[in-house]
Amino acid sequence: MIPKLENAFSAVESGVRKVIIGKAESLQQLIDGTSGTSIVWDRHENN
């Protein structure tokens, strides 16, 4: 799990707005926001 989190934080720090971590078998639920873990960086709070 740690490599997934490291890659997710790296992505948002590089400009990706949102990363969702979850199982590929649950793709539709991940897209709908009913499954998985979302990591979002609100850039406005950090400026």
N, C-alpha and C positions, 0 to 999 in steps of 0.2 A: 504494500500500500504506500509506503514512503516514496518510491520512485514515481508513482502516479501523482502524488501530491507535489513533489518537487517539479515535475513537468507541468502540472497545472499552474502553479505559482509562476514559473518561468514564462508560461504563455501569457498570463494576464499582465505581467510586468513588461512584456514585449508588445502589448497593445491589443491582445485578444480581450474582448469585452466580458465573455462568460465561458467557463469550462464546466462541463457536466461529466462526472465520473459515474459509471454504471456498467451494467452488463449489456453487451450487444444484442442479446436475445430480447431485451426490453426496450429496444430502440424507440418505438412509438411512445411508450410511457416516459422515456427520458426526454423526448421532444416536447411532450405535453406538460412536463414538469411534475408528474405524479410519481416519479421514481428517480433514484440516483442522488448524488450530492453535487450541488452547484457551488462554484467558487466565482464570485463576482467582485471586481475591483471598482469601487466608485471613485473615480479620479478626482471628483470635485471635493471630496472630503480630505484628500491628501495634499491639496494645494493651499 
